[in-house]
């Protein structure tokens, strides 16, 4: 509720609150708008809304990719869906994994493809009415970034062994007096990479919804002052919100690409620390 | 002054400064990329890919600052 007040920058009219309280939640327009952005606990039994849509999106991705797999005959894609999925997979393998990780990059293609398809589907699913963007939740992006963190460390450890991996973090040939500075810097670097992934995805997924909410919230805010102002601002608000919606479709693809690409770059950094 | 008003004040100024930094960074990046593409149209694809990565990194740093300003307004 405090977020709501911050966005309105004033308390809602007392009668609106009383009405909302009497009729249960979902009656106040601001409440409906914010419920699309924030997590709703107890949406389906003990599960919160983001958790439900997280499961729905994950199931959807598995089903779609399995369906695409059934479109293969004699090792070639025969259905449109199989062709579409293969086009993205080949792009991830050749342009993201092989280019940034190197010749052994194909080992990480399943992980990178899972990141890409899940983030893309979650973001696009969140644009539908009555749904929620599960990646607009810090816990979900933390989990994704944590998997990416484990993959980065495993890339180094599996190639060089535990000791060499951690000693190789500091560039060789440094003067000894630089070590007290470089060792903490490199340790911070290890954790700041997945942290940046986590915050970037979360902020991008929630930012567009916040802007749309603020634009649509202008309508009840203006209507509280006068009916004419409310009617006058409505087409402007809806037009701008529609534009941001279209931008969100673009952002969904770009963020899925960036998360996958940066994961690949970080994995490549630990797999080839010399350059 | 009321501390809540001061926090909103700071959040507004912070959001403005954030957008100045982010827009300046991405603007310079896009200008250089355009320059590079017009000089070497053959490597437009590579330049575009590198530009998107750098834009993502700038955007990440911008979002850190933005989240601090949002926290100022909410707490």
Interface residues (C-beta under 8 A of the other chain):
Chain A: X2 X3 X6 X9 X95 X196 X199 X200 X203 X204 X207 X254 X257 X258 X261 X262 X265
Chain B: X8 X49 X52 X53 X56 X57 X59 X60 X63 X64 X66 X67 X73 X74
